[in-house]
Amino acid sequence: MSVEANPPKSPSPERQLKKIKHLKELGVDAVNIAENPLARVRMSAMVYSFYIKTILGLEPILHVTCRDRNLIGLQSDLLGAYALGVRGILALTGDPTSVGEFPEATGVFDINSVGIVEMVSRMNKGFDFGMNEIKGRTNLFPGVAFNPLAYDRDKELKKLEQKIEAGAKFLQTQPVYSEDVLEYLAEIREKFSIPILVGILPLKSYAHARFLNNEFPGINIPQDILKSLENSGKNFEKGIEIAREILIKAKQYVDGAYFMPPFNRFDIIEEILK
């Protein structure tokens, strides 16, 4: 079980660490560390991962994107992450700079997420991306994102096959709100023999759900869920109930859960796990 925790928008991690220090007591195994999500500046995800591991004793899953570094920088940071004790890697293409605070910034994108997985796989064998020896081997554990709600499922599956062929060891999904999607994930799990962490994003209110549906590609909240939220207020009560139901159902279909606390409300995760 993993929980996403974005690095702070400051040079000091202490306040953020206080918010998530209790996660281990709840049975959380790992913390996903996003890398400048939505192309907005935050503390280095690699540095924050080091704090998570050394101060809180939780395993970080470091998000690595293709947006901010070229081929040289990506390999350098992966070697550095391994030296700091980071093992879990989630390979992502990354949000374009056009959606962030600095739209004039240049997105690099020398490779895509498949390329990052291939890069990690080569380092695990003792080579860099150009197949030059690196005098030692890493032992990184690369994972990838998978969208079970993609409009073109065949295209998404083809890309997943490429990621697995490159060496992906686990999947994390977009938020899921229905059992039929869980059943589909079970088929994927069986077909590729790969562990899956299903995405769970608790909903605050009807307005929150509508916003996610309309503004975030890959999120598809069913109409029956939207209807159940119409008169639920804005206190997460119904959202917690929905998330708890999905978590219970997910146990028979996938290997674990990946929680995405909205608005940094880590206390909501505690309520779901009660």
Helices and strands as residue ranges (DSSP letters): E 2-4, H 14-20, G 24-26, E 30-33, G 37-39, H 45-51, I 52-56, E 59-65, H 71-83, E 88-92, G 97-99, H 113-124, E 141-146, H 153-166, E 170-175, H 179-192, E 196-200, H 206-215, H 223-229, H 237-250, E 256-259, G 262-264, H 266-273
